[in-house]
Amino acid sequence: MSDISELTITALRFGFLLLLWVLIFSIVSTMRRDLVIGRKAAMGTPTAREVRKHPELAPAPPQPVKQQAHQLVVVEGPLKGTSVPLAASPILLGRAQEATLVLEDDYASGRHARLFPQGSRWFIEDLGSTNGTYLADQQLTRALPVELGVPVRIGKTVIELRP
């Protein structure tokens, strides 16, 4: 009878030892999961629970890749159909002969406006012209970015950036 109780006690000891190891592994896996979640949160990626509680934290859908402008096209005015390839240098617009695009427009000044690149974008600025430069019906008071297909009006001439 003492053999059975000795065997039972040994089995209970091994069972208890096995239970302790299961508990240790579950603690380690829980801590590991928490550390990974904490690392993701530190990277700026919200967890699913955070997104459910605060929908504004959901990542924005991927934005379509913007096309780059490669040419300047005259769409209205005396030079309609004329295009100028865009390079890394600024484009001077006006009636003066030294302008990159010489405008045959009575309402354009000699040095009317300048179109210049900055990074991957193009900007237009009025150079103190008499009649002003308009970007989509808004008169320029400072340099503004020009998007593809948005009309820029100088007198009777309308130009656009095209891919």
N, C-alpha and C positions, 0 to 999 in steps of 0.2 A: 504494500500500500504506500509505503514511503517512496517507492520508485515512481508511482503514478503522480504523486504530488510533486516530486522533484522534476519530473518531465513536464508537468503542467506549469510549474514555476519558470522553467527554462523557456517554454513556449511563450509564456506571458512576457518574459524579459525580451525575447526576440521581437514579439509583436509590438511592445512598447518602443523598442529601438527603431523598428521600421516606421512606426507612427511619428517618432521624432524626426527621422530623415524626410518623410513626406512633408511635415510641417516646415522644415528648413528649406526644402526646394520650393514650396509654394511662396514662402516669404521672399526668397531670392528672386523668383520670377515676377512677383508683384513689384518689388523694388526696381527691377530692371525695366518693366513696362512703364512705371512712373517716371523713371529717368529718361526714357525715350520720348514720352509725351512731353515732359518738361523741356527737353532739347528742341522738340518741334515747336513748342510754344515760344521758346527763346528765339527761334529762327523767324518768327513772325507768322507761322502757319497756325491758324486757329484749329482747335480740335472740333470734332463733330458736335460735342456737347455745347461748346461755346457758340458755334454757329446756330444751333437750335435755340439757344437762349437769346442770342443777339444776331439776327439775320444780317445786319449791316456789316458784320465781320466776314461774311462769305467772300471768297476771292472773286474778283471781277472776271468776267469772261474774257478770253484772249481777244485782243484788238487786231483787226485786220492790218496787214502790213501796208503802210502808206507808199504810194508810188512817188518816185522822185521826179521833179521837174527837169526836163532836158531841153526845152525850147520855149521861147517867148514868141507868141503869135499875135499879130494885129488882126482883130476880129471885126472892127468897125473903123471907118475913117478913110482918108485918102490912100493910105498904105495897106488897105485890107488884103489879107492873104500873105503878107510879108512875115517871115519868121527869122528869128535870131537864135542860134544855138547857145545854150547856157554853158559857161565854163566857170572857173573858180574866181574870175575877176568881175568887178561890178559893171553894170550897164548904165551908161548915162543916157537919159532920154531928154530930147529937146530939139529946138530949131537950129542950134549952133552946129557948124560943120564938124567940130571935134566930138560930137555926141556919137555914141555907139549906134543908136537908132535915131536918125535925123527925121524928125516929124515935120511933115508938110501941113502944118495946122496953124492957122492964124491965132488960135487961142492958147498955143503953147509958148512958153518962154524959151529963151536961148538954152539955158541950163535949167530945165524944168523939174526933173525928178531923177532919183537914182535907185536902181534895183540892185541889191547886193546880197551875196550869200553869207550866212552865218551858221556854221555847223551844217546840218542837212536841210535847213530851211532858207527861203529867200524872203527878204524884207524890202519894202518900198518906203522911200522917204521923199517928201517934197523939199525942193531946194530953194524955197522962198519965191515960188512962182507967183505971177500976178493973179491968175485965175484958179489956182489950186489944183490938187491932185485928189482923186476920189477912189477909194477902195470899196467896192460894193455899195455905192451911194453914201459913203461916209467920208467926209473931207478929212484929209490927213492933217494932224497937228504934230505928229511924231512918227518915227519909223514903226511900221506895223508888219507882221508876217503876212505873206501872200500865199494862199492855198491854191492848189490846182483848180483851174476853171473859174476862179473868182475874178470878175472883171475889174480892171484898173482903168479909170477914165482920165485922160488928159485932153481937155478941150473936146474936139469931136472924135478923137482917137480913143479906141478901147482896145486894151491888150489883155492877154491871159497867159498864165503859165500852163504848159501842156507837158504830158509825160514823153 
